[in-house]
Amino acid sequence: MASPYIELEVGERTVKVTNPDKVYFPEIGATKRELVEYYVSVGEGALRALKDRPTNIKRHPDGVQTEAIYQKRMPPKHPDWLESVTVTFPSGRTAESLRVTEVAAIAYCANLGTIDFHPWQVRAADVEHPDELRIDLDPQPGIEFDAARKAAFLTRDVLGELGMTGFVKTSGNRGVHIAVRIEPRWDFVQVRHAGIALARAVEAEDPDLVTTAWWKEERGERVFIDFNQNARDRTVASAYSIRAKPYAPVSTPVTWEELADADPRDFDIRTVPARFAKLGDVHAAIDDQAYSIEPLLELYAEDERGDMPYPPNYPKMPGEPKRVQPSKARSDT
C-alpha cells in the first residue's frame, strides 16, 4: 500500500509530504506535517539564514527519540531543482553539499526528516572566504542561560568598541549565538584567528564569567566561547532552525532589547510562527553592512599566545599548539 501523503504549494513548487501524521516530537505530539509547515511559515527568515550556503542537515526520519543522521552531502535522490555546491573538507576531500536557494528546498528537506539545518559560514559564489563571523556562547555544566545572556551583552559591547554590530539569537538549547556579517576577503584560518581575538577580548573583560579554554577540564562553571565554530566545516544551527529535542525548541533571532528578559523555552515549533507573523524577521538587516576583521586580526597578531588547538578531526595546522589536554601533558612529564 502506498504511503499517505499531502502536497503543499511552496512558492512555485509543489512539495510532497509523506506520512504527514507521523509523530516526530512525542512529548508534545508534533507531527511531520507540523515540521514542514513550520519551516514554510518562517520561510523568509530561514531562507535569509541559509541562502546560497552549503548546508548540512540533521535528519531524524523516525522522530527525535531516534538516532540522528547527520548528512553533509547532497541527498542522493532529489528533484532536479534542488541545487548543490562543491565544498572542501579539512581532510582535503571534496563533496557536493546542499545549496539552499528557495523555501521549497527547506520544506523538501523537512520532509526527509530534517529537524536541524546547519549552514557553513560561506556562500556558493566563494566557498573559501567566509562572510560571517560566529560567536557561540556555550554555558558549561552548572550554569544556566542567564550567564550566556550576560556574556552576550559583554560581547556586544566589545564588538561595539570595534565598530561592529552583531545579530543575536537563542541557540535552541542553553546558549546564545551572535553573527557578524563580514566582508568575504579572508580565508577560514584568518577568520578563525579573528574569532580567537574577539573571544580573548571578551574573556579579558570578565574572566570569571567567560572562558576561551578549549579543554573542558579548564573551563569551570563559565561560558565557553567556542572560537572553533569559525573553522572550516564547523557549523551551528541556523536562525529559525528547530532543534532535535523533545519539545521542539527553535534557535530564534531576537533583538538586543528582547534578549534582556528572553526565555529560550518560549520559542518553539508552535510559538515562533505566530511571532514571525507578527514581527517578521528581526534579523532582516543582517546583510545591510559587512565589516572588516582587520582590527581583530591586528589584536591576534599582537597577542603572544598565538594560536589555539583545532578540533580533533582536523589535520595538524601550522602554528597550532600541542593538541593534548593539559592534565595528560602534565602526567606525561
C-alpha positions as CSV (number, residue, x, y, z in Angstrom):
1,M,0.0,0.0,0.0
2,A,1.3,3.5,-0.9
3,S,2.2,5.8,1.9
4,P,-0.3,8.5,2.7
5,Y,0.8,12.0,1.7
6,I,-0.3,15.6,1.2
7,E,1.0,18.3,-1.1
8,L,2.0,21.8,-0.1
9,E,2.4,24.7,-2.5
10,V,5.7,26.4,-1.6
11,G,6.5,29.3,-3.9
12,E,6.5,27.9,-7.4
13,R,7.0,24.3,-6.2
14,T,4.7,21.5,-5.0
15,V,6.3,19.7,-2.1
16,K,5.1,16.3,-1.3
17,V,4.9,15.4,2.4
18,T,4.7,11.7,3.0
19,N,3.3,10.2,6.2
20,P,2.2,13.7,7.4
21,D,0.6,12.4,10.6
22,K,3.8,10.6,11.8
23,V,4.7,12.0,15.2
24,Y,8.2,13.5,15.3
25,F,8.1,15.0,18.8
26,P,6.2,12.5,21.0
27,E,6.4,14.7,24.1
28,I,4.2,17.4,22.5
29,G,2.6,15.3,19.8
30,A,4.0,17.4,16.9
31,T,3.8,15.7,13.6
32,K,5.9,15.6,10.4
33,R,3.3,17.9,8.8
34,E,3.8,20.4,11.6
35,L,7.5,20.3,11.0
36,V,7.2,21.1,7.3
37,E,4.5,23.7,7.8
38,Y,6.6,25.4,10.5
39,Y,9.5,25.9,8.0
40,V,7.2,27.2,5.4
41,S,5.7,29.7,7.9
42,V,9.1,31.1,8.8
43,G,10.4,30.6,5.3
44,E,11.5,34.2,4.6
45,G,13.7,34.3,7.7
46,A,15.0,30.7,7.4
47,L,16.0,31.4,3.8
48,R,17.8,34.5,4.7
49,A,20.0,32.5,7.1
50,L,20.6,29.6,4.7
51,K,20.5,31.2,1.2
52,D,23.3,30.0,-1.1
53,R,25.2,28.4,1.8
54,P,26.4,24.9,1.8
55,T,24.2,23.3,4.4
56,N,24.5,20.1,6.5
57,I,21.2,18.6,7.5
58,K,20.4,16.7,10.7
59,R,17.7,14.1,10.0
60,H,15.5,12.1,12.3
61,P,13.2,10.3,9.9
62,D,11.7,8.3,12.7
63,G,11.4,11.2,15.2
64,V,13.6,12.9,17.7
65,Q,13.7,10.0,20.0
66,T,15.7,8.0,17.5
67,E,19.4,8.4,16.4
68,A,20.2,11.2,14.1
69,I,21.5,11.0,10.5
70,Y,24.0,13.9,10.2
71,Q,24.3,14.5,6.4
72,K,27.0,16.7,4.9
73,R,26.4,15.6,1.3
74,M,23.5,16.2,-1.0
75,P,20.6,13.7,-0.7
76,P,21.4,11.1,-3.3
77,K,17.8,11.1,-4.7
78,H,16.4,14.6,-5.2
79,P,14.4,16.7,-7.6
80,D,16.3,18.4,-10.4
81,W,15.5,21.9,-9.0
82,L,17.4,21.2,-5.7
83,E,20.8,22.8,-6.0
84,S,24.2,21.8,-4.7
85,V,27.7,23.3,-4.2
86,T,31.1,21.7,-4.0
87,V,32.9,22.1,-0.7
88,T,36.3,21.0,0.6
89,F,36.6,19.4,4.0
90,P,39.6,19.8,6.3
91,S,40.9,16.4,5.0
92,G,41.1,17.9,1.5
93,R,38.4,15.7,0.2
94,T,35.5,17.4,-1.7
95,A,31.8,16.7,-1.8
96,E,28.6,18.1,-3.2
97,S,26.7,19.8,-0.4
98,L,23.1,21.0,-0.3
99,R,22.8,24.6,-1.5
100,V,19.6,26.2,-0.3
101,T,18.2,28.7,-2.8
102,E,14.4,28.7,-2.0
103,V,12.0,28.0,0.8
104,A,10.8,24.8,-1.1
105,A,14.3,23.3,-0.6
106,I,13.9,23.7,3.1
107,A,10.5,22.2,3.0
108,Y,11.7,19.3,0.9
109,C,14.5,18.5,3.4
110,A,12.0,18.7,6.3
111,N,10.0,16.0,4.5
112,L,13.2,13.9,4.7
113,G,13.0,14.2,8.4
114,T,15.4,17.1,8.7
115,I,15.0,18.8,12.1
116,D,18.1,21.0,12.2
117,F,19.8,23.0,9.4
118,H,23.5,23.7,9.8
119,P,24.9,26.2,7.2
120,W,28.5,26.9,6.5
121,Q,29.7,30.4,7.0
122,V,30.4,30.9,3.3
123,R,28.2,31.3,0.2
124,A,28.3,29.3,-3.0
125,A,29.9,32.1,-5.0
126,D,33.0,31.9,-2.9
127,V,33.3,28.8,-0.6
128,E,36.8,29.7,0.6
129,H,36.1,33.1,2.1
130,P,33.6,33.3,5.0
131,D,31.1,36.2,5.1
132,E,30.1,35.5,8.7
133,L,32.0,35.7,12.0
134,R,30.3,33.4,14.5
135,I,30.3,33.7,18.3
136,D,29.0,30.6,20.1
137,L,28.4,31.2,23.8
138,D,28.1,27.9,25.5
139,P,27.3,27.8,29.2
140,Q,29.2,24.9,30.9
141,P,27.5,22.4,33.3
142,G,26.4,24.1,36.5
143,I,25.4,27.4,35.0
144,E,22.2,28.4,33.1
145,F,21.0,30.7,30.2
146,D,21.3,33.9,32.2
147,A,25.1,33.5,32.2
148,A,25.1,33.2,28.4
149,R,22.9,36.3,28.3
150,K,25.4,38.3,30.3
151,A,28.2,37.0,28.1
152,A,26.2,38.1,25.0
153,F,25.8,41.7,26.2
154,L,29.5,41.8,27.1
155,T,30.3,40.5,23.6
156,R,28.0,43.2,22.1
157,D,29.9,45.9,24.0
158,V,33.3,44.6,22.8
159,L,32.0,44.5,19.2
160,G,30.7,48.0,19.6
161,E,34.2,49.2,20.6
162,L,35.5,47.7,17.4
163,G,32.7,49.4,15.3
164,M,30.9,46.2,14.6
165,T,27.3,45.1,15.1
166,G,26.3,41.5,15.9
167,F,22.9,39.9,15.5
168,V,21.9,37.7,18.4
169,K,19.7,34.6,18.6
170,T,19.0,31.8,21.1
171,S,20.8,28.6,20.3
172,G,17.7,26.5,20.9
173,N,19.4,25.0,23.9
174,R,21.0,26.9,26.8
175,G,23.3,29.1,24.8
176,V,23.4,32.2,22.6
177,H,24.7,32.7,19.1
178,I,25.9,36.0,17.7
179,A,26.5,36.5,13.9
180,V,28.6,39.4,12.5
181,R,28.4,39.9,8.7
182,I,31.9,40.4,7.4
183,E,33.5,41.1,4.0
184,P,34.4,37.9,2.2
185,R,38.1,38.8,1.9
186,W,39.7,36.5,4.4
187,D,40.1,32.7,4.4
188,F,39.0,30.3,7.1
189,V,42.3,30.4,9.1
190,Q,42.2,34.2,9.2
191,V,38.5,34.4,10.2
192,R,39.2,31.8,12.9
193,H,42.0,33.9,14.2
194,A,39.7,36.9,14.3
195,G,37.3,34.8,16.3
196,I,40.0,33.9,18.8
197,A,41.0,37.5,19.2
198,L,37.4,38.5,19.8
199,A,36.9,35.7,22.3
200,R,40.0,36.7,24.2
201,A,38.9,40.3,24.3
202,V,35.6,39.3,25.8
203,E,37.3,37.0,28.3
204,A,39.6,39.8,29.4
205,E,36.5,41.9,30.4
206,D,35.2,39.2,32.8
207,P,37.4,36.1,33.2
208,D,35.1,34.8,36.0
209,L,32.2,34.7,33.6
210,V,33.8,33.8,30.2
211,T,36.5,31.4,29.2
212,T,38.3,30.5,25.9
213,A,39.8,27.3,27.4
214,W,39.5,24.7,24.7
215,W,39.9,21.8,27.2
216,K,36.8,21.1,29.3
217,E,38.8,20.4,32.4
218,E,39.9,24.0,32.4
219,R,36.6,25.8,31.8
220,G,34.9,25.5,35.2
221,E,31.4,27.0,35.6
222,R,31.8,29.6,33.0
223,V,30.6,30.4,29.5
224,F,32.8,29.0,26.8
225,I,33.3,31.0,23.6
226,D,33.8,28.3,21.0
227,F,36.2,30.1,18.6
228,N,36.5,26.9,16.6
229,Q,33.0,27.4,15.2
230,N,34.8,29.7,12.7
231,A,36.9,26.8,11.4
232,R,36.2,25.1,8.0
233,D,33.3,22.7,8.1
234,R,32.2,23.7,11.6
235,T,28.6,24.8,11.7
236,V,25.9,26.0,14.2
237,A,22.2,25.6,13.9
238,S,20.8,28.3,11.6
239,A,18.4,31.0,12.6
240,Y,14.8,29.6,12.8
241,S,16.2,26.0,12.9
242,I,14.2,23.7,15.1
243,R,16.5,21.6,17.5
244,A,16.1,17.9,17.9
245,K,14.8,18.0,21.4
246,P,11.6,16.7,22.9
247,Y,9.7,20.0,23.0
248,A,10.9,21.2,19.6
249,P,12.7,24.4,20.6
250,V,13.8,26.9,17.9
251,S,17.1,28.8,17.5
252,T,15.3,32.1,17.4
253,P,16.6,35.6,16.3
254,V,15.8,38.2,18.9
255,T,16.6,41.9,19.2
256,W,19.1,43.0,21.9
257,E,16.3,44.6,23.7
258,E,14.4,41.3,23.8
259,L,17.4,39.4,25.0
260,A,17.3,41.3,28.3
261,D,14.4,39.2,29.6
262,A,14.1,36.5,26.9
263,D,13.4,32.9,28.0
264,P,14.6,30.4,25.3
265,R,11.9,28.0,26.4
266,D,9.3,30.4,25.0
267,F,10.5,29.8,21.4
268,D,9.3,26.5,19.8
269,I,7.7,24.9,16.8
270,R,4.3,26.2,17.8
271,T,5.1,29.7,19.2
272,V,7.6,31.0,16.7
273,P,5.3,31.0,13.6
274,A,2.9,33.5,15.4
275,R,5.9,35.6,16.5
276,F,7.2,35.6,12.9
277,A,3.8,36.6,11.5
278,K,3.6,39.5,13.9
279,L,7.2,40.7,13.9
280,G,8.7,39.3,10.7
281,D,12.4,38.5,10.7
282,V,14.1,40.7,13.3
283,H,17.4,39.9,11.6
284,A,16.2,41.3,8.3
285,A,19.0,44.0,8.4
286,I,21.9,41.5,8.8
287,D,23.1,41.8,5.2
288,D,22.9,45.6,5.2
289,Q,26.5,46.1,6.2
290,A,29.6,43.9,6.1
291,Y,32.5,44.6,8.4
292,S,36.3,44.4,8.1
293,I,38.0,42.0,10.5
294,E,41.4,43.8,10.3
295,P,41.1,45.2,13.8
296,L,40.6,41.7,15.2
297,L,43.5,40.4,13.1
298,E,45.7,43.1,14.5
299,L,44.7,42.1,18.0
300,Y,45.5,38.5,17.2
301,A,48.9,39.4,15.8
302,E,49.8,41.4,18.9
303,D,48.9,38.5,21.2
304,E,51.9,36.5,22.2
305,R,49.8,33.5,23.0
306,G,49.3,32.8,19.3
307,D,47.0,30.0,18.0
308,M,44.7,27.7,19.9
309,P,44.0,23.9,19.3
310,Y,41.8,22.8,16.5
311,P,39.1,20.2,16.8
312,P,40.4,16.6,16.9
313,N,39.3,15.7,13.3
314,Y,41.5,18.4,11.8
315,P,45.0,17.7,10.4
316,K,47.8,19.4,12.4
317,M,47.7,23.1,11.4
318,P,50.6,25.5,11.1
319,G,51.3,27.3,14.4
320,E,48.9,25.2,16.3
321,P,50.0,24.3,19.9
322,K,50.1,20.6,21.0
323,R,46.7,19.1,20.8
324,V,46.8,17.3,24.2
325,Q,44.7,18.1,27.3
326,P,46.8,19.8,30.0
327,S,46.3,17.1,32.6
328,K,47.6,14.4,30.3
329,A,50.5,16.6,29.3
330,R,51.4,17.1,32.9
331,S,51.2,13.4,33.7
332,D,53.4,12.5,30.7
333,T,56.2,14.8,32.0
